Amino acid sequence: MKILHKGYLTGPIIGALWALVMSVTLGVAISFATGAAAKPALIGSLILGLATGFARVRIANRWAADAVAVIVALALMAVGLGALQFDDSFNFVWRVALSVVLAGAVSIPLNSILRELRFGALTRHQFEDAVIRFLTGFGYIFFTAIVVIPFYVMVMTSMKSQQQLMLNPLDFSIDLSRGWHLFDSYYELMTQFHFGRYLWTSFYVSVLTVLLTLLFSVPGAYAVARLRFRGQKVFSRGILLIYMVPMIVLALPIYIAYSMVGLRNSILGIVMIYPVTTIPVALYMLQGYFRGLPVEVEEAGLMDGLSRLKVIWKITLPLALPAMASVGLYVFMIAWNEFLLAFMLLDDPSKFTLTRGIASLNSSEIPRQHLMAGAVIATVPIMALFLGLERFMTRGLTAGAVKG
């Protein structure tokens, strides 16, 4: 490995790998945005990366190194070895512009990745720092693509007409000339498939699940964390056993029991069974938080003449509000996205939750854009809720400490 501890070797190698990453990324982005093919080329990408990486460690002036990357990218395009191979729908101007963009996408990040490198021998720290920076950049791009690409495909498909999907199902570009007709699928879902009712049902079922979960898990978690009783350790360690049992194992007994007592195909039955899946994890999360609260605060309340219940109500619960909010948000997301129990227990379309309603769209008789629009409707609210409250969720799991 020490043979690589040379700037003139490490720079070009990392540059070649980074150019390959960026050519694939840009090619995928162009194809999704335009619907036309822009294929990454291995040879062109490696040559561009090698030249740019070498220039980065050899030339002190960053603008000169950027110019080298642009010149190499255009030269490769001129001889037919470009890092991106475009189809005939791209004219010469677009090819030049996108080649320059690719050169910038390779050269500018390499300025940060290779900033500690010099042309000659490298220390272990300099070498490892460059490798870590490269892996960090690659990780950002890779995991962002995993999240963004499926959501992008889902949104773009939901804005297509049936004719466009039949013509080219792999075209994920957007036709702005359609205007408000881009949202026809969403309008039809709300008016013809009653998705507004599904949204409302999922909302109040999720809220009731949160309330029932907190109602049982807060006193249970407090008892496990604070009180001393026989079997406490066994109970504490066995809280997650129910959660670890796959729901598919319990689904058939639940279905039989609900059919016998008449709770199948009812919202009451769903509200009763959802907390069974959420209370164990809520107990586990809250007991760890209650253990982290200072015992001295509660003891001070007891010494002031408060009963145990008043100590819990006036001292412990106010301190635990951030954690309860975090657990409530987590439970809400579980209930909102739950599918298996809703699919098994609900048959009446007037009582469908959102996930059950989306499953009813998975039919050859219903256009695919409606299914994708339903998926967007189910995803966006919970995504917005999580992104808006994520900082409270993170802070809630670490709050409650006393100062001084």
For each residue, the residues with C-beta under 8 A, 3 or more apart:
1: 4 5
2: 5
3: 6 9
4: 1 9 10 13 127
5: 1 2 10 121 122 123 124 127
6: 3 9 10 120 121 122
7: 10 11 57 117 118 119 120 121 122
8: 11 12 54 57 58 119 120
9: 3 4 6 12 13
10: 4 5 6 7 13 14 57 114 117 122 127 130
11: 7 8 14 15 53 54 56 57 58 114 117
12: 8 9 15 16 49 50 51 53 54
13: 4 9 10 16 17 53
14: 10 11 17 18 53 110 113 114 130 131 134
15: 11 12 18 19 49 50 51 52 53 54 56 106 110 114
16: 12 13 19 20 45 46 49 50 53
17: 13 14 20 21 49 134
18: 14 15 21 22 49 53 106 109 110 113 134 137 138
19: 15 16 22 23 45 46 48 49 50 52 83 106
20: 16 17 23 24 40 42 45 46 49
21: 17 18 24 25 137 138 141
22: 18 19 25 26 45 102 105 106 109
23: 19 20 26 27 40 41 44 45 48 83 84 102
24: 20 21 27 28 40
25: 21 22 28 29 105 141 145
26: 22 23 29 30 38 40 84 98 101 102 105
27: 23 24 30 31 38 39 40 84
28: 24 25 31 32 145 149
29: 25 26 32 33
30: 26 27 33 34 36 38 84 98
31: 27 28 34 35 36 37 38
32: 28 29 149 152 153 156 172 173
33: 29 30 173
34: 30 31 38 89 173
35: 31 168 170 171 172 173
36: 30 31 86 87 89 90
37: 31 86 87
38: 26 27 30 31 34 84 85 86 87 90 98
39: 27 84 85
40: 20 23 24 26 27 45 83 84 85
41: 23 44 45 81 82 83 84 85
42: 20 45 46
43: 46 47 81
44: 23 41 47 48 76 81 82 83 84 85
45: 16 19 20 22 23 40 41 42 48 49 83
46: 16 19 20 42 43 49 50
47: 43 44 50 51 72 76 81 83
48: 19 23 44 45 51 52 69 72 73 76 83 102 103 106
49: 12 15 16 17 18 19 20 45 46 52 53 106
50: 12 15 16 19 46 47 53 54
51: 12 15 47 48 54 55 68 69 72
52: 15 19 48 49 55 56 65 68 69 72 103 106 107 110
53: 11 12 13 14 15 16 18 49 50 56 57 110 114
54: 8 11 12 15 50 51 57 58
55: 51 52 58 59 64 65 68 69
56: 11 15 52 53 59 65 107 110 111 114 117
57: 7 8 10 11 53 54 114 117 118 119
58: 8 11 54 55 119
59: 55 56 64 65 68
60:
61: 64 65
62: 65 66 111
63: 66 67
64: 55 59 61 67 68
65: 52 55 56 59 61 62 68 69 107 111
66: 62 63 69 70 103 104 107 108
67: 63 64 70 71
68: 51 52 55 59 64 65 71 72 107
69: 48 51 52 55 65 66 72 73 103 104 106 107
70: 66 67 73 74 100 103 104 107
71: 67 68 74 75
72: 47 48 51 52 68 69 75 76 103
73: 48 69 70 76 77 82 83 99 100 102 103 106
74: 70 71 77 78 96 99 100 103
75: 71 72 78 79
76: 44 47 48 72 73 79 81 82 83 99
77: 73 74 80 81 82 95 96 99
78: 74 75
79: 75 76
80: 77
81: 41 43 44 47 76 77
82: 41 44 73 76 77 85 86 95 99
83: 19 23 40 41 44 45 47 48 73 76 99 102
84: 23 26 27 30 38 39 40 41 44 98 99 102
85: 38 39 40 41 44 82
86: 36 37 38 82 89 90 94 95 98
87: 36 37 38 90
88:
89: 34 36 86
90: 36 38 86 87 94 95 98
91: 94 95
92: 95 96
93: 96 97
94: 86 90 91 97 98
95: 77 82 86 90 91 92 98 99
96: 74 77 92 93 99 100
97: 93 94 100 101
98: 26 30 38 84 86 90 94 95 101 102
99: 73 74 76 77 82 83 84 95 96 102 103
100: 70 73 74 96 97 103 104
101: 26 97 98 104 105
102: 22 23 26 48 73 83 84 98 99 105 106
103: 48 52 66 69 70 72 73 74 99 100 106 107
104: 66 69 70 100 101 107 108
105: 22 25 26 101 102 108 109
106: 15 18 19 22 48 49 52 69 73 102 103 109 110
107: 52 56 65 66 68 69 70 103 104 110 111
108: 66 104 105 111 112
109: 18 22 105 106 112 113 137
110: 14 15 18 52 53 56 106 107 113 114
111: 56 62 65 107 108 114 115
112: 108 109 115 133
113: 14 18 109 110 130 133 134 137
114: 10 11 14 15 53 56 57 110 111 117 130
115: 111 112
116: 125 126 129 130
117: 7 10 11 56 57 114 122 126 130
118: 7 57 122 126
119: 7 8 57 58
120: 6 7 8
121: 5 6 7
122: 5 6 7 10 117 118 126 127
123: 5 126 127
124: 5 127 128
125: 116 128 129
126: 116 117 118 122 123 129 130
127: 4 5 10 122 123 124 130 131
128: 124 125 131 132
129: 116 125 126 132 133
130: 10 14 113 114 116 117 126 127 133 134
131: 14 127 128 134 135
132: 128 129 135 136
133: 112 113 129 130 136 137
134: 14 17 18 113 130 131 137 138
135: 131 132 138 139
136: 132 133 139 140
137: 18 21 109 113 133 134 140 141
138: 18 21 134 135 141 142
139: 135 136 142 143
140: 136 137 143 144
141: 21 25 137 138 144 145
142: 138 139 145 146
143: 139 140 146 147
144: 140 141 147 148
145: 25 28 141 142 148 149
146: 142 143 149 150
147: 143 144 150 151
148: 144 145 151 152
149: 28 32 145 146 152 153
150: 146 147 153 154
151: 147 148 154 155 379
152: 32 148 149 155 156 172
153: 32 149 150 156 157 172
154: 150 151 157 158 372 375 376 379
155: 151 152 158 159 372 376
156: 32 152 153 159 160 172 173 174
157: 153 154 160 165 172 368 369 372
158: 154 155 185 186 369 370 372 373 375 376
159: 155 156 174 182 183 185 369
160: 156 157 164 165 369
161: 164 165 178 181 184 369
162: 165 166 367 369
163: 166 167
164: 160 161 167 168 171 175
165: 157 160 161 162 168 169 367 368 369
166: 162 163 169
167: 163 164 171
168: 35 164 165 171
169: 165 166
170: 35
171: 35 164 167 168
172: 32 35 152 153 156 157
173: 32 33 34 35 156
174: 156 159 182
175: 164 178 182
176: 179 182
177:
178: 161 175 181 182
179: 176 182
180: 183
181: 161 178 184
182: 159 174 175 176 178 179
183: 159 180 186 187
184: 161 181 187 188
185: 158 159 188 189 367 369 370 372 373
186: 158 183 189 190 373 376 377
187: 183 184 190 191
188: 184 185 191 192 193 370
189: 185 186 192 193 195 370 373 374 377
190: 186 187 193 194 195 196
191: 187 188
192: 188 189
193: 188 189 190 357 361 370 374
194: 190 197 198 349 350 357
195: 189 190 198 199 354 357 374 377
196: 190 199 200
197: 194 200 201 350 352
198: 194 195 201 202 352 353 354 356 357
199: 195 196 202 203 354 377 381
200: 196 197 203 204
201: 197 198 204 205 267 351 352 353 354
202: 198 199 205 206 335 336 353 354 355
203: 199 200 206 207
204: 200 201 207 208
205: 201 202 208 209 267 270 271 274 335 353
206: 202 203 209 210 332 335 336
207: 203 204 210 211 332
208: 204 205 211 212 271
209: 205 206 212 213 271 274 275 278 331 332 334 335
210: 206 207 213 214 328 331 332 335
211: 207 208 214 215
212: 208 209 215 216 271 274 275
213: 209 210 216 217 275 278 279 282 327 328 331
214: 210 211 217 218 282 324 327 328 331
215: 211 212 218
216: 212 213 219 220 275 279
217: 213 214 220 221 279 282 283 286 327
218: 214 215 221 222 286 317 320 324
219: 216 222 223
220: 216 217 223 224 279 283
221: 217 218 224 225 282 283 285 286 287 289 290
222: 218 219 225 226 227 286 287 290 312 316
223: 219 220 226 227 229
224: 220 221 227 232 235 236 239 283 287
225: 221 222 286 287 288 290 291
226: 222 223 290 295 298
227: 222 223 224 232
228: 232
229: 223 232
230:
231: 234 235
232: 224 227 228 229 235 236
233: 236 237
234: 231 237 238
235: 224 231 232 238 239
236: 224 232 233 239 287
237: 233 234
238: 234 235 241
239: 224 235 236 242 243 280 283 284 287
240: 243 244 280 281 284
241: 238 244 245 280
242: 239 245 276 280
243: 239 240 277 280 281 284
244: 240 241
245: 241 242 249 250
246: 249 250
247: 250 251 277 340 341
248: 251 340
249: 245 246
250: 245 246 247 253 254
251: 247 248 254 255 340 341 344
252: 255 256
253: 250 256 257
254: 250 251 257 258 273 341 344 345
255: 251 252 258 259 264 344 345
256: 252 253 259 260
257: 253 254 260 261
258: 254 255 261 262 263 264 269 273 345
259: 255 256 262 264
260: 256 257
261: 257 258
262: 258 259 266
263: 258 266 268 269 272 345
264: 255 258 259 269 345 347
265: 269 345 346 347 348 351
266: 262 263 269 270 351
267: 201 205 270 271 351
268: 263 271 272
269: 258 263 264 265 266 272 273 345
270: 205 266 267 273 274 341 342 345 346 353
271: 205 208 209 212 267 268 274 275
272: 263 268 269 275 276
273: 254 258 269 270 276 277 341 345
274: 205 209 212 270 271 277 278 335 338 341
275: 209 212 213 216 271 272 278 279
276: 242 272 273 279
277: 243 247 273 274 280 334 338 341
278: 209 213 274 275 281 282 331 334 335
279: 213 216 217 220 275 276 282 283
280: 239 240 241 242 243 277 283 284
281: 240 243 278 284 285 330 331 334
282: 213 214 217 221 278 279 285 286 327 330 331
283: 217 220 221 224 239 279 280 286 287
284: 239 240 243 280 281 287 288
285: 221 281 282 288 289 323 326 327 330 397
286: 217 218 221 222 225 282 283 289 290 320 323 324 327
287: 221 222 224 225 236 239 283 284 290 291
288: 225 284 285 291 292
289: 221 285 286 292 293 320 323 397 400
290: 221 222 225 226 286 287 293 316 320
291: 225 287 288
292: 288 289 400 401
293: 289 290 297 298 316 319 320 400
294: 297 401 402
295: 226 298 299
296: 299 300 402
297: 293 294 300 301 315 319 402
298: 226 293 295 301 302 311 315 316
299: 295 296 302 303
300: 296 297 303 304
301: 297 298 304 306 310 311 314 315
302: 298 299 305 306 308 311
303: 299 300
304: 300 301
305: 302
306: 301 302 310 311 314 315
307: 310 311
308: 302 311 312
309: 312 313
310: 301 306 307 313 314
311: 298 301 302 306 307 308 314 315 316
312: 222 308 309 315 316 317
313: 309 310 316 317
314: 301 306 310 311 317 318
315: 297 298 301 306 311 312 318 319
316: 222 290 293 298 311 312 313 319 320
317: 218 312 313 314 320 321 324
318: 314 315 321
319: 293 297 315 316 399 400
320: 218 286 289 290 293 316 317 323 324 400
321: 317 318 324 325
322: 325 326 392 395 396 397 399 400
323: 285 286 289 320 326 327 396 397 399 400
324: 214 218 286 317 320 321 327 328 396
325: 321 322 328 329 389 392 393 396
326: 285 322 323 329 330 392 393 394 396 397
327: 213 214 217 282 285 286 323 324 330 331 396
328: 210 213 214 324 325 331 332
329: 325 326 332 333 385 386 389 392 393
330: 281 282 285 326 327 333 334 393
331: 209 210 213 214 278 281 282 327 328 334 335
332: 206 207 209 210 328 329 335 336 382 385
333: 329 330 336 337 382 385 386
334: 209 277 278 281 330 331 337 338
335: 202 205 206 209 210 274 278 331 332 338
336: 202 206 332 333 354 378 381 382
337: 333 334 355 378 382
338: 274 277 334 335 341 342 353 355
339: 342 343 355 356 359
340: 247 248 251 343 344
341: 247 251 254 270 273 274 277 338 344 345
342: 270 338 339 345 346 352 353 355 356
343: 339 340 346 355 356 359
344: 251 254 255 340 341
345: 254 255 258 263 264 265 269 270 273 341 342
346: 265 270 342 343 351 352 353 356
347: 264 265
348: 265 351 352
349: 194 352 357 360
350: 194 197
351: 201 265 266 267 346 348
352: 197 198 201 342 346 348 349 356 357 360
353: 198 201 202 205 270 338 342 346 356 357
354: 195 198 199 201 202 336 357 358 374 377 378
355: 202 337 338 339 342 343 358 359 378
356: 198 339 342 343 346 352 353 359 360
357: 193 194 195 198 349 352 353 354 360 361 374
358: 354 355 361 362 371 374 375 378
359: 339 343 355 356 362
360: 349 352 356 357 363
361: 193 357 358 366 370 371 374
362: 358 359 366 371
363: 360 366
364:
365:
366: 361 362 363 370 371
367: 162 165 185 370 371
368: 157 165 371 372
369: 157 158 159 160 161 162 165 185 372 373
370: 158 185 188 189 193 361 366 367 373 374
371: 358 361 362 366 367 368 374 375
372: 154 155 157 158 185 368 369 375 376
373: 158 185 186 189 369 370 376 377
374: 189 193 195 354 357 358 361 370 371 377 378
375: 154 158 358 371 372 378 379
376: 154 155 158 186 372 373 379 380
377: 186 189 195 199 354 373 374 380 381
378: 336 337 354 355 358 374 375 381 382
379: 151 154 375 376 382 383
380: 376 377 383 384
381: 199 336 377 378 384 385
382: 332 333 336 337 378 379 385 386
383: 379 380 386 387
384: 380 381 387 388
385: 329 332 333 381 382 388 389
386: 329 333 382 383 389 390 393
387: 383 384 390
388: 384 385
389: 325 329 385 386 392 393
390: 386 387 393 394
391: 394 395
392: 322 325 326 329 389 395 396
393: 325 326 329 330 386 389 390 396 397
394: 326 390 391 397 398
395: 322 391 392 398 399
396: 322 323 324 325 326 327 392 393 399
397: 285 289 322 323 326 393 394
398: 394 395 401
399: 319 322 323 395 396
400: 289 292 293 319 320 322 323
401: 292 294 398
402: 294 296 297
403:
404:
